[in-house]
């Protein structure tokens, strides 16, 4: 069982002229087809996805009920469970919502697992232990709602 507490992205936009975008870009995070998150990554008209830029952002999962859990007076971060592991079960779908082309060379998807680690020699002491794995997607891809310039949606399969 893998418990994912957050997921992040590192974008490397291509350096060629016309590679940046001012179009809106969204992300859907899915486990076996079930949507876990919908993120408006780029609202448009910003400098985040400019030509030749590097940008990183994170999404932290939250309990949809709004109810938290505490153990020994400390809050336990919410996680999304992947009973059969992340590989083969996690997809990240990028979608662009405008015809201003965006070209990228690399996207790193960072998956952070978390779990309680009990402290030896204590009755109920524990710490939240995290480990991260980065999945690399290196392509010369362009995205646009104009099919002559690129793809509207791209799915990254972990």
Backbone as CSV, one residue per row, in Angstrom:
resi,resn,N_x,N_y,N_z,CA_x,CA_y,CA_z,C_x,C_y,C_z
1,UNK,0.848,-1.182,0.000,0.000,0.000,0.000,0.886,1.234,0.000
2,UNK,0.668,2.117,-0.939,1.393,3.381,-1.012,0.421,4.504,-0.675
3,UNK,0.826,5.393,0.230,-0.005,6.529,0.617,0.666,7.810,0.117
4,UNK,0.017,8.474,-0.844,0.582,9.667,-1.464,0.007,10.906,-0.790
5,UNK,0.896,11.747,-0.249,0.446,12.955,0.444,0.443,14.181,-0.463
6,UNK,1.342,14.213,-1.435,1.360,15.343,-2.363,2.056,14.950,-3.662
7,UNK,1.820,15.785,-4.662,2.394,15.554,-5.979,2.844,16.907,-6.515
8,UNK,3.952,16.904,-7.219,4.478,18.156,-7.752,4.912,18.013,-9.187
9,UNK,5.170,19.165,-9.813,5.577,19.197,-11.209,6.726,20.169,-11.368
10,UNK,7.695,19.806,-12.190,8.740,20.715,-12.618,8.637,20.812,-14.131
11,UNK,8.442,22.021,-14.631,8.305,22.264,-16.068,9.580,22.882,-16.603
12,UNK,10.022,22.428,-17.754,11.107,23.077,-18.484,10.533,23.409,-19.858
13,UNK,10.200,24.674,-20.053,9.646,25.117,-21.322,10.782,25.230,-22.337
14,UNK,10.495,24.858,-23.583,11.509,24.905,-24.635,12.045,26.324,-24.802
15,UNK,13.284,26.421,-25.287,13.932,27.716,-25.448,13.704,28.334,-26.828
16,UNK,13.164,27.575,-27.749,12.946,28.084,-29.111,11.926,29.222,-29.110
17,UNK,12.031,30.149,-30.050,11.048,31.243,-30.131,9.621,30.688,-30.235
18,UNK,8.681,31.344,-29.554,7.283,30.919,-29.598,6.959,29.720,-28.735
19,UNK,7.815,29.368,-27.767,7.580,28.172,-26.947,6.764,28.446,-25.687
20,UNK,6.741,29.678,-25.215,5.978,30.013,-24.017,4.505,30.172,-24.343
21,UNK,3.664,30.206,-23.310,2.233,30.356,-23.548,1.600,31.306,-22.550
22,UNK,0.534,31.935,-22.992,-0.330,32.722,-22.113,-1.696,32.060,-22.000
23,UNK,-1.830,30.856,-22.548,-3.099,30.123,-22.468,-3.228,29.463,-21.097
24,UNK,-4.460,29.214,-20.692,-4.726,28.521,-19.421,-4.345,27.055,-19.567
25,UNK,-3.669,26.488,-18.547,-3.272,25.080,-18.522,-3.811,24.457,-17.242
26,UNK,-4.498,23.317,-17.377,-5.025,22.604,-16.210,-4.434,21.202,-16.153
27,UNK,-4.540,20.608,-14.960,-4.024,19.263,-14.716,-5.091,18.447,-14.013
28,UNK,-5.265,17.217,-14.470,-6.114,16.243,-13.773,-5.210,15.114,-13.289
29,UNK,-5.305,14.794,-11.999,-4.549,13.696,-11.408,-5.547,12.566,-11.175
30,UNK,-5.223,11.383,-11.704,-6.151,10.244,-11.593,-5.445,8.998,-11.068
31,UNK,-6.224,8.226,-10.294,-5.804,6.889,-9.849,-6.768,5.911,-10.493
32,UNK,-6.260,5.062,-11.355,-7.086,4.064,-12.051,-8.347,4.696,-12.646
33,UNK,-8.198,5.871,-13.245,-9.312,6.564,-13.894,-10.128,7.467,-12.986
34,UNK,-10.028,7.302,-11.679,-10.782,8.141,-10.730,-10.030,9.443,-10.508
35,UNK,-10.706,10.568,-10.734,-10.065,11.866,-10.564,-9.839,12.181,-9.091
36,UNK,-8.574,12.468,-8.751,-8.204,12.814,-7.378,-8.024,14.316,-7.203
37,UNK,-7.635,14.997,-8.281,-7.394,16.439,-8.193,-7.576,17.075,-9.560
38,UNK,-8.063,18.308,-9.553,-8.157,19.137,-10.757,-7.500,20.458,-10.395
39,UNK,-6.376,20.750,-11.048,-5.547,21.893,-10.693,-5.489,22.866,-11.857
40,UNK,-5.785,24.134,-11.586,-5.581,25.173,-12.591,-4.143,25.637,-12.438
41,UNK,-3.260,25.019,-13.199,-1.824,25.241,-13.038,-1.386,26.600,-13.556
42,UNK,-1.900,26.980,-14.690,-1.506,28.245,-15.310,-2.779,28.991,-15.672
43,UNK,-3.084,30.077,-14.980,-4.324,30.785,-15.272,-4.283,31.572,-16.574
44,UNK,-3.119,31.684,-17.190,-2.962,32.457,-18.420,-2.459,33.852,-18.097
45,UNK,-1.788,34.459,-19.078,-1.274,35.832,-18.944,-0.314,35.995,-17.772
46,UNK,0.495,34.962,-17.497,1.536,35.080,-16.474,2.876,34.750,-17.118
47,UNK,3.943,34.896,-16.360,5.277,34.596,-16.875,5.739,33.186,-16.507
48,UNK,4.868,32.373,-15.899,5.298,31.065,-15.408,5.741,30.116,-16.512
49,UNK,5.006,30.065,-17.609,5.329,29.117,-18.673,5.926,29.832,-19.876
50,UNK,6.794,30.806,-19.609,7.467,31.540,-20.672,8.521,30.673,-21.353
51,UNK,8.950,31.110,-22.515,9.984,30.427,-23.289,11.259,30.312,-22.447
52,UNK,11.830,29.103,-22.424,13.088,28.859,-21.725,13.011,28.947,-20.213
53,UNK,11.827,28.787,-19.645,11.703,28.930,-18.192,11.609,27.579,-17.490
54,UNK,11.876,27.611,-16.201,11.717,26.444,-15.325,10.760,26.875,-14.225
55,UNK,9.790,26.011,-13.931,8.766,26.345,-12.949,8.412,25.088,-12.182
56,UNK,8.183,25.227,-10.871,7.819,24.081,-10.038,6.615,24.441,-9.184
57,UNK,5.698,23.495,-9.039,4.546,23.707,-8.157,4.156,22.379,-7.512
58,UNK,3.322,22.486,-6.446,2.926,21.307,-5.664,1.429,21.314,-5.409
59,UNK,0.859,20.124,-5.312,-0.530,19.925,-4.919,-0.505,18.999,-3.705
60,UNK,-1.091,19.442,-2.594,-1.192,18.623,-1.388,-2.618,18.097,-1.298
61,UNK,-2.771,16.791,-1.169,-4.094,16.196,-1.085,-4.759,16.557,0.239
62,UNK,-6.057,16.794,0.194,-6.842,17.092,1.392,-8.053,16.176,1.427
63,UNK,-8.510,15.886,2.623,-9.682,15.038,2.796,-10.905,15.775,2.268
64,UNK,-11.633,15.194,1.299,-12.797,15.882,0.748,-13.904,16.120,1.778
65,UNK,-13.905,15.378,2.884,-14.927,15.576,3.911,-14.574,16.749,4.828
66,UNK,-13.304,17.169,4.800,-12.867,18.247,5.677,-12.522,17.777,7.079
67,UNK,-12.646,16.483,7.338,-12.365,15.932,8.664,-10.910,15.492,8.730
68,UNK,-10.218,15.896,9.779,-8.829,15.515,9.964,-8.686,14.404,10.985
69,UNK,-7.473,13.883,11.094,-7.172,12.824,12.044,-5.978,13.246,12.881
70,UNK,-6.027,12.931,14.172,-4.897,13.209,15.057,-4.545,11.936,15.823
71,UNK,-3.259,11.753,16.046,-2.755,10.637,16.850,-1.783,11.245,17.857
72,UNK,-2.021,10.982,19.113,-1.178,11.499,20.203,-1.039,13.017,20.117
73,UNK,-2.123,13.677,19.762,-2.143,15.126,19.734,-1.514,15.770,18.511
74,UNK,-1.060,14.965,17.540,-0.463,15.518,16.320,-1.349,15.159,15.123
75,UNK,-1.495,16.120,14.233,-2.304,15.908,13.035,-1.589,14.975,12.065
76,UNK,-2.343,14.000,11.555,-1.827,13.083,10.544,-2.204,13.656,9.177
77,UNK,-1.225,13.937,8.309,-1.558,14.461,6.985,-2.443,13.486,6.203
78,UNK,-3.327,14.041,5.388,-4.210,13.220,4.553,-3.410,12.635,3.395
79,UNK,-3.726,11.415,3.030,-3.080,10.767,1.889,-4.128,10.117,0.995
80,UNK,-3.772,9.967,-0.254,-4.559,9.163,-1.185,-3.867,7.814,-1.269
81,UNK,-4.647,6.753,-1.082,-4.070,5.414,-1.040,-4.030,4.777,-2.428
82,UNK,-2.902,4.143,-2.711,-2.695,3.380,-3.930,-2.424,1.940,-3.504
83,UNK,-3.482,1.121,-3.380,-3.323,-0.236,-2.844,-2.334,-1.096,-3.617
84,UNK,-2.209,-0.861,-4.922,-1.315,-1.675,-5.747,-0.076,-0.897,-6.184
85,UNK,0.235,0.164,-5.482,1.382,0.990,-5.830,1.016,2.077,-6.822
86,UNK,1.944,2.973,-7.056,1.710,4.113,-7.940,1.896,3.732,-9.406
87,UNK,2.964,2.988,-9.709,3.272,2.630,-11.096,2.109,1.873,-11.739
88,UNK,1.698,2.356,-12.889,0.600,1.729,-13.615,-0.780,2.157,-13.155
89,UNK,-0.853,2.983,-12.103,-2.147,3.379,-11.543,-2.339,4.895,-11.459
90,UNK,-1.272,5.665,-11.642,-1.352,7.118,-11.552,-1.164,7.727,-12.935
91,UNK,-2.068,8.626,-13.319,-1.902,9.382,-14.556,-2.072,10.863,-14.256
92,UNK,-1.361,11.663,-15.021,-1.419,13.116,-14.915,-1.762,13.626,-16.315
93,UNK,-2.926,14.260,-16.446,-3.373,14.743,-17.753,-3.264,16.254,-17.813
94,UNK,-2.495,16.746,-18.775,-2.339,18.179,-19.010,-3.316,18.587,-20.106
95,UNK,-3.947,19.740,-19.933,-4.844,20.248,-20.971,-4.622,21.746,-21.113
96,UNK,-4.530,22.193,-22.354,-4.381,23.617,-22.628,-5.722,24.148,-23.116
97,UNK,-6.064,25.361,-22.744,-7.376,25.919,-23.045,-7.264,27.173,-23.907
98,UNK,-6.357,27.159,-24.857,-6.202,28.293,-25.756,-5.278,27.923,-26.902
99,UNK,-5.289,28.742,-27.942,-4.485,28.420,-29.123,-3.092,29.040,-29.101
100,UNK,-2.698,29.627,-27.976,-1.328,30.123,-27.820,-0.460,28.925,-27.463
101,UNK,0.311,28.448,-28.426,1.092,27.216,-28.293,2.057,27.267,-27.103
102,UNK,2.221,26.118,-26.452,3.210,25.945,-25.393,4.045,24.717,-25.740
103,UNK,5.352,24.886,-25.808,6.255,23.772,-26.097,7.126,23.506,-24.881
104,UNK,7.244,22.252,-24.526,8.069,21.901,-23.376,9.039,20.793,-23.752
105,UNK,10.158,20.795,-23.039,11.202,19.794,-23.262,11.202,18.718,-22.186
106,UNK,10.773,19.103,-20.976,10.863,18.172,-19.849,9.797,18.501,-18.821
107,UNK,9.180,17.456,-18.292,8.322,17.586,-17.122,8.741,16.500,-16.131
108,UNK,8.996,16.907,-14.903,9.250,15.956,-13.832,8.020,15.898,-12.951
109,UNK,7.502,14.714,-12.720,6.358,14.533,-11.818,6.901,13.933,-10.525
110,UNK,6.717,14.662,-9.415,7.251,14.260,-8.117,6.110,13.693,-7.263
111,UNK,6.229,12.443,-6.864,5.217,11.787,-6.044,5.795,11.584,-4.648
112,UNK,5.115,12.157,-3.641,5.597,12.090,-2.260,4.721,11.122,-1.469
113,UNK,5.353,10.091,-0.942,4.681,9.125,-0.069,4.894,9.551,1.377
114,UNK,3.917,9.278,2.206,4.054,9.598,3.614,3.541,8.483,4.494
115,UNK,4.095,8.386,5.704,3.613,7.409,6.681,4.093,7.798,8.065
116,UNK,3.375,7.283,9.059,3.782,7.500,10.449,4.954,6.567,10.766
117,UNK,5.968,7.131,11.395,7.100,6.331,11.844,7.188,6.527,13.355
118,UNK,6.974,5.438,14.086,6.987,5.527,15.541,8.417,5.648,16.059
119,UNK,8.589,6.427,17.108,9.909,6.707,17.672,10.212,5.651,18.732
120,UNK,11.283,4.883,18.517,11.644,3.850,19.492,11.904,4.455,20.878
121,UNK,11.482,3.745,21.907,11.712,4.181,23.276,10.643,5.120,23.805
122,UNK,9.618,5.398,23.004,8.528,6.242,23.480,7.246,5.423,23.520
123,UNK,6.273,5.922,24.273,5.005,5.209,24.367,4.169,5.408,23.106
124,UNK,4.071,6.676,22.680,3.242,6.941,21.502,3.823,8.052,20.619
125,UNK,5.129,8.273,20.694,5.764,9.305,19.880,5.938,8.844,18.441
126,UNK,5.692,9.757,17.529,5.849,9.427,16.117,6.196,10.683,15.317
127,UNK,6.736,10.470,14.126,7.015,11.554,13.184,6.392,11.169,11.842
128,UNK,6.126,12.167,11.042,5.615,11.923,9.686,6.824,11.807,8.770
129,UNK,7.013,10.649,8.164,8.166,10.388,7.305,7.735,10.401,5.846
130,UNK,8.429,11.181,5.035,8.095,11.267,3.607,9.286,10.853,2.759
131,UNK,8.969,10.300,1.610,9.984,9.996,0.603,9.389,10.349,-0.748
132,UNK,10.231,10.837,-1.646,9.756,11.289,-2.954,10.402,10.492,-4.074
133,UNK,9.633,10.277,-5.122,10.119,9.663,-6.346,9.763,10.599,-7.487
134,UNK,10.717,10.851,-8.371,10.460,11.703,-9.525,10.411,10.848,-10.782
135,UNK,9.367,11.061,-11.569,9.190,10.389,-12.854,9.480,11.419,-13.935
136,UNK,10.329,11.053,-14.894,10.820,11.989,-15.900,10.107,11.791,-17.238
137,UNK,9.669,12.899,-17.821,9.041,12.885,-19.137,9.763,13.911,-19.991
138,UNK,10.620,13.417,-20.885,11.413,14.312,-21.716,10.946,14.155,-23.156
139,UNK,10.303,15.185,-23.650,9.737,15.168,-24.994,9.952,16.523,-25.631
140,UNK,9.843,16.533,-26.924,9.748,17.799,-27.640,8.284,17.878,-28.067
141,UNK,7.447,18.374,-27.155,6.006,18.399,-27.371,5.487,19.819,-27.376
142,UNK,4.424,20.026,-28.140,3.726,21.306,-28.129,2.267,21.050,-27.826
143,UNK,1.662,21.992,-27.106,0.248,21.904,-26.775,-0.455,23.162,-27.259
144,UNK,-1.659,22.985,-27.793,-2.469,24.097,-28.267,-3.847,23.562,-28.612
145,UNK,-4.864,24.422,-28.550,-6.185,24.011,-29.027,-6.220,24.020,-30.551
146,UNK,-5.216,24.626,-31.180,-5.060,24.597,-32.637,-4.338,23.300,-32.978
147,UNK,-5.044,22.333,-33.568,-4.467,21.010,-33.822,-3.267,21.058,-34.761
148,UNK,-3.108,22.128,-35.511,-1.944,22.270,-36.371,-0.690,22.646,-35.605
149,UNK,-0.841,23.076,-34.358,0.309,23.488,-33.550,0.678,22.500,-32.455
150,UNK,-0.228,21.596,-32.097,0.100,20.660,-31.031,-1.125,19.921,-30.535
151,UNK,-0.979,19.296,-29.390,-2.029,18.493,-28.773,-2.792,19.326,-27.751
152,UNK,-4.101,19.114,-27.668,-4.886,19.789,-26.647,-4.659,19.144,-25.278
153,UNK,-4.567,17.807,-25.263,-4.358,17.053,-24.017,-3.186,16.098,-24.189
154,UNK,-2.410,15.973,-23.111,-1.335,14.997,-23.072,-1.447,14.275,-21.733
155,UNK,-1.418,12.939,-21.770,-1.505,12.147,-20.549,-0.150,11.530,-20.245
156,UNK,0.350,11.811,-19.038,1.597,11.231,-18.556,1.236,10.032,-17.696
157,UNK,1.695,8.861,-18.094,1.367,7.636,-17.364,2.556,7.236,-16.512
158,UNK,2.282,7.135,-15.209,3.336,6.760,-14.263,3.387,5.255,-14.167
